């Protein structure tokens, strides 16, 4: 009898925990969406993507925010998001509260240092950023260089392939490359909003940042520089409510074999609330669809 009562208690405790958890989630959603949105922005499939994996009919669907970072060395955009932008230097890291240790140049001291702790800060994302045009220009320059090499040896198959690959990269970028770039980070959302006042262009959200050391230079004296990077956004997925699910399913069904270089099929309107978390406001098919 005691075992039965104990099982019942466990059941009701589990049920109570589930109810309280749901209430906390719902209250958080309500708090985030109360009043006017902090940001309201229109993005395309370039920046808000349907996951590649298939979904069952009754399963949920989350869209993924496709953001980028322009690295210090180039603007190709093809390396990982772990790039370090030029503005994310030691001074910026200190402003974000990182304590930067002062190590000498010996490998032993470098290897023995403690790993830095990731911090959650406010991240600024710029839609239709000028950085995207720098990506295009970098790829155009790369294509021009490859074509020039081919002119010197028109029968070189390797050079032909390199020109073809450069053309395909440029085409893909122009048609479907994300134009959403990380442009700043800070501890005070209000100050960042004052600096980036256009709420239809600049998204302020939360993300996690860290730093690393990079070696440079030649010879015995190697220069070590510190740089920060954005490891992730705190909320990078956007849930699709049931009222929009059929439209997304229709878009995916219309073009199952879509390639990365194909034109975008839809645009969405996202809102960010007072907790700097996004939700889906609307979806529209692009004109060609």
Protein Blocks (a to p, Z undefined) as FASTA:
>chain_A
ZZmmmmmmmmmmmmmmmmmmmmmmmmmmmmmmgcjdfbdcdddfklmccdfbdcdfkbcc
ddddddddddfkbcnopacfkbccfklcfklmmmnopacddddfbfklmmmpccdddddd
dddddehifklmmmmmmmmmmmmmmmmmmmmommlmklmmmmmmmmmmmmmmmmmpcfbd
cfbdcfblklmmmmmmclklbccdddddddddddedehjbdcdddddddfbdfblcdcdd
fklmmmmmmmmmmmmmbcfkbccfbdcdddddfkopacdfbdcddfkZZ
